[in-house]
């Protein structure tokens, strides 16, 4: 028992530093990577502010900047939640990081519905190339 009280041959300063390090590391948690956006409200307001804009102008001034912001947050590992709600009050998820998993089939199995095949995943495309290929 005396060995535990006196820390044996380990100096008290080292034992204290080890305890402090363990305490600090145990209390640190990663920051949450969730972003919230009201995309529908922003799109509506931006559209109403440009009454005479053509489709090409709307794509360049509204659609592409919004896509770029969503893409940037998704690339940094954020889950982007669109806070616009449907009639039942449910939120929809707008963008997900690449490592997100789809548990839809697990939910379908839980309520005894047939399993559906997920849509095939496309290879990740850099944002500059993706915006150039999309209309």
KOLDO-817407 format. One record per residue: residue in three letters; z, y, x of N, C-alpha, C in turn. Coordinates in steps of 0.05 Angstrom, whole numbers, padded with zeros to 5 digits, always signed. Layout:
# KOLDO-817407
ALAZYXZYXZYX;...
This chain:
# KOLDO-817407
UNK+00000-00024+00016+00000+00000+00000+00000+00025+00017;UNK+00014+00024+00040+00016+00047+00057-00012+00054+00068;UNK-00029+00034+00072-00056+00039+00082-00072+00056+00062;UNK-00069+00050+00036-00084+00065+00016-00074+00094+00013;UNK-00048+00098+00015-00037+00125+00012-00044+00142+00036;UNK-00044+00131+00060-00049+00146+00084-00079+00146+00091;UNK-00096+00132+00076-00124+00130+00081-00131+00115+00106;UNK-00112+00100+00117-00117+00083+00140-00125+00100+00164;UNK-00146+00092+00177-00156+00106+00201-00176+00128+00194;UNK-00182+00132+00168-00200+00152+00159-00186+00179+00157;UNK-00196+00200+00170-00183+00226+00168-00183+00236+00139;UNK-00162+00250+00132-00160+00261+00105-00182+00280+00098;UNK-00192+00296+00117-00213+00314+00112-00239+00300+00104;UNK-00244+00277+00117-00268+00262+00110-00265+00249+00083;UNK-00241+00238+00077-00236+00226+00051-00239+00247+00029;UNK-00229+00271+00034-00231+00293+00014-00260+00301+00010;UNK-00275+00303+00031-00304+00310+00029-00319+00288+00014;UNK-00313+00263+00019-00326+00241+00004-00320+00243-00026;UNK-00295+00248-00032-00287+00250-00060-00300+00274-00073;UNK-00301+00296-00060-00314+00320-00070-00344+00315-00074;UNK-00357+00303-00055-00386+00297-00058-00391+00278-00081;UNK-00375+00258-00084-00378+00239-00107-00374+00254-00133;UNK-00355+00272-00135-00350+00287-00159-00373+00305-00166;UNK-00383+00319-00147-00406+00338-00151-00431+00322-00159;UNK-00437+00301-00145-00461+00285-00152-00458+00272-00180;UNK-00435+00265-00187-00431+00252-00213-00433+00272-00236;UNK-00428+00297-00231-00429+00317-00253-00456+00331-00255;UNK-00474+00327-00236-00500+00340-00237-00519+00323-00254;UNK-00532+00336-00272-00552+00322-00288-00579+00337-00286;UNK-00600+00322-00290-00626+00335-00289-00630+00353-00313;UNK-00645+00375-00308-00650+00393-00330-00669+00379-00350;UNK-00667+00386-00374-00684+00374-00394-00712+00387-00392;UNK-00732+00370-00395-00760+00379-00393-00773+00380-00420;UNK-00764+00397-00437-00775+00400-00464-00782+00429-00468;UNK-00806+00434-00478-00814+00462-00484-00821+00463-00514;UNK-00815+00485-00526-00820+00488-00555-00840+00511-00558;UNK-00859+00508-00576-00880+00528-00580-00886+00529-00610;UNK-00892+00553-00620-00902+00556-00647-00932+00562-00645;UNK-00947+00541-00638-00976+00544-00633-00991+00554-00657;UNK-00984+00543-00681-00999+00551-00705-00996+00581-00711;UNK-00972+00592-00707-00968+00620-00712-00983+00637-00692;UNK-00984+00628-00666-00998+00643-00646-01028+00643-00651;UNK-01039+00620-00658-01067+00617-00664-01075+00635-00688;UNK-01058+00634-00709-01064+00650-00733-01063+00680-00726;UNK-01043+00689-00712-01041+00717-00705-01064+00726-00687;UNK-01071+00709-00667-01094+00716-00649-01120+00716-00664;UNK-01124+00699-00683-01148+00699-00699-01150+00724-00717;UNK-01128+00731-00729-01128+00755-00746-01131+00781-00730;UNK-01123+00781-00705-01127+00805-00688-01155+00808-00679;UNK-01172+00788-00682-01200+00789-00673-01219+00783-00697;UNK-01220+00801-00716-01236+00794-00741-01266+00791-00736;UNK-01277+00805-00717-01306+00803-00713-01315+00785-00690;UNK-01297+00769-00680-01303+00752-00657-01320+00729-00665;UNK-01338+00722-00647-01355+00698-00651-01339+00673-00643;UNK-01351+00650-00648-01338+00625-00641-01334+00622-00611;UNK-01354+00631-00596-01352+00630-00567-01330+00648-00556;UNK-01327+00672-00568-01306+00690-00560-01279+00679-00567;UNK-01277+00666-00591-01251+00654-00599-01243+00631-00580;UNK-01263+00615-00572-01258+00594-00553-01248+00605-00526;UNK-01261+00626-00517-01253+00638-00491-01227+00653-00492;UNK-01222+00667-00514-01198+00684-00515-01174+00671-00528;UNK-01177+00650-00543-01154+00638-00557-01151+00608-00549;UNK-01172+00593-00553-01169+00564-00550-01164+00556-00521;UNK-01180+00566-00502-01176+00558-00474-01150+00568-00462;UNK-01141+00592-00467-01115+00600-00456-01092+00583-00467;UNK-01093+00577-00492-01072+00560-00504-01072+00532-00491;UNK-01096+00521-00488-01099+00495-00476-01089+00495-00447;UNK-01094+00517-00433-01085+00519-00405-01055+00519-00403;UNK-01042+00534-00421-01013+00535-00420-01001+00507-00427;UNK-01011+00494-00448-01002+00468-00455-01006+00448-00432;UNK-01029+00449-00420-01036+00431-00398-01017+00436-00374;UNK-01011+00461-00368-00994+00467-00345-00966+00456-00350;UNK-00955+00459-00374-00929+00448-00379-00929+00417-00379;UNK-00950+00405-00390-00952+00376-00390-00954+00365-00361;UNK-00968+00379-00344-00971+00370-00316-00944+00373-00301;UNK-00927+00391-00309-00901+00394-00296-00880+00376-00308;UNK-00888+00358-00326-00870+00338-00337-00855+00346-00362;UNK-00863+00368-00374-00850+00377-00399-00862+00363-00423;UNK-00846+00358-00443-00856+00350-00469-00858+00375-00485;UNK-00882+00381-00495-00886+00406-00510-00884+00399-00540;UNK-00866+00411-00553-00862+00406-00582-00872+00430-00598;UNK-00891+00424-00615-00902+00445-00633-00883+00447-00656;UNK-00871+00470-00660-00850+00473-00680-00861+00478-00708;UNK-00888+00479-00711-00898+00480-00738-00891+00454-00752;UNK-00884+00456-00777-00874+00433-00792-00893+00426-00815;UNK-00894+00400-00821-00909+00392-00844-00893+00396-00870;UNK-00903+00387-00892-00890+00391-00918-00862+00378-00920;UNK-00858+00356-00904-00832+00343-00904-00813+00354-00884;UNK-00821+00374-00868-00803+00386-00849-00803+00373-00822;UNK-00822+00354-00817-00824+00340-00791-00839+00357-00771;UNK-00830+00356-00746-00844+00369-00724-00865+00350-00712;UNK-00885+00361-00700-00906+00345-00687-00905+00351-00657;UNK-00912+00331-00641-00912+00333-00612-00940+00341-00604;UNK-00943+00362-00588-00969+00372-00581-00980+00360-00555;UNK-00964+00358-00534-00973+00348-00508-00951+00331-00496;UNK-00958+00311-00481-00939+00293-00469-00946+00290-00439;UNK-00926+00285-00422-00932+00278-00395-00946+00251-00393;UNK-00959+00246-00371-00975+00221-00368-00958+00196-00370;UNK-00933+00198-00361-00916+00174-00361-00902+00169-00388;UNK-00908+00184-00409-00896+00179-00435-00907+00153-00447;UNK-00890+00140-00462-00898+00114-00474-00900+00117-00504;UNK-00917+00101-00516-00921+00102-00545-00906+00078-00557;UNK-00887+00084-00574-00871+00063-00587-00879+00059-00616;UNK-00902+00068-00624-00911+00066-00651-00912+00037-00661;UNK-00923+00019-00644-00925-00009-00652-00897-00022-00655;UNK-00878-00013-00640-00850-00023-00644-00840-00014-00671;UNK-00845+00011-00678-00837+00020-00705-00851+00005-00727;UNK-00877+00000-00723-00892-00015-00743-00881-00043-00746;UNK-00875-00056-00724-00863-00083-00725-00836-00083-00738;UNK-00821-00062-00734-00794-00060-00746-00795-00058-00776;UNK-00816-00047-00787-00819-00045-00816-00840-00064-00827;UNK-00847-00084-00810-00864-00106-00818-00892-00097-00826;UNK-00904-00079-00810-00931-00071-00814-00948-00083-00792;UNK-00974-00086-00796-00991-00098-00775-00992-00080-00750;UNK-00994-00092-00727-00996-00077-00702-01024-00065-00700;UNK-01025-00040-00690-01051-00027-00686-01056-00025-00656;UNK-01082-00026-00649-01090-00022-00621-01089+00008-00615;UNK-01076+00015-00593-01075+00044-00586-01103+00052-00576;UNK-01108+00078-00579-01133+00089-00569-01134+00085-00539;UNK-01158+00079-00528-01160+00076-00499-01153+00102-00484;UNK-01138+00099-00463-01131+00123-00447-01154+00129-00429;UNK-01159+00155-00427-01180+00164-00408-01166+00171-00382;UNK-01182+00171-00361-01170+00178-00334-01162+00208-00335;UNK-01141+00214-00320-01132+00242-00319-01154+00259-00306;UNK-01159+00281-00319-01180+00300-00309-01166+00325-00301;UNK-01172+00336-00277-01160+00362-00270-01166+00383-00290;UNK-01148+00402-00295-01152+00422-00316-01178+00438-00314;UNK-01187+00445-00290-01212+00461-00287-01235+00444-00297;UNK-01236+00419-00290-01258+00401-00298-01256+00396-00328;UNK-01232+00393-00339-01229+00387-00367-01238+00410-00384;UNK-01232+00435-00376-01240+00458-00392-01270+00463-00391;UNK-01283+00454-00368-01311+00458-00365-01327+00438-00383;UNK-01315+00414-00387-01330+00394-00402-01325+00396-00432;UNK-01304+00409-00441-01298+00410-00469-01311+00435-00482;UNK-01319+00433-00507-01332+00455-00521-01314+00478-00526;
